[in-house]
């Protein structure tokens, strides 16, 4: 990891009279969860590497309200959303990239009804665009020839029909991409969606994340690739449950690209 990370805020850019191409919406997990912070840094390294002019909101960013809405507290969701929309519209934000499918889905599909209209893309879509346009050259690096399986985040895949972007990015690493039995339109949740991340499991025979990790491990992967901080937590816990941490890593798509290309 060579160069130091540069992350300007919207306020700093405005003070310099500059306008970023894109706002990077970091999200709660990407800001506060130690494991997810590594994903945030990987995305920033990619953006810096290609010279993209971007900014974050910093302390002006608040939760999108996704967990509140999924848990049934519509009032709290609208309060959080309106606060964010006021900030975003104040900066005249046009385009947003997110590190989290939950933020992606909420900003893209639920903010317009409250007056927040933006072009919103997931970080795997942005990386794919950067590769396709030739701005980002990718090599397999340490992952060349390795077996990777990709777990579709619910709000990226079935929620928004984004299936190919993460797979196309992974394929550029010269790896063996093996699909699980349930993937793409037939994907299976990691167990954290719908605000389940923040509550104890209900009674049943098996944890959802254990079921999903079992399916992933059946492909004998060197890496389980994810595109969501919630999936990262659940799949990592699942791999630990089966004592496979030494054989199988769980990594975000952005981390794969940043690591393989030593960004």
Secondary structure, DSSP 8 states (H G I E B T S, - for coil): --S-----BHHHHHHTT---SEEEE-HHHHHH-HHHHHHHHHHHHHHHHTT--EEB-GGG----SHHHHHTT-HHHHHHHHHHHHHHHHHTT--EEEES-HHHHHIIIIISGGGT---EEEEHHHHHHHHHHTTSS----GGGTT-EEEE---TTTTTTT---HHHHHHHHTT--EE---SS-GGG----S-TTTGGGS---S-SS-HHHHHHHHHHTT--SEEEES-HHHHHHHHHHHHHTT-TTT-EEEEHHHHHHHHTT-
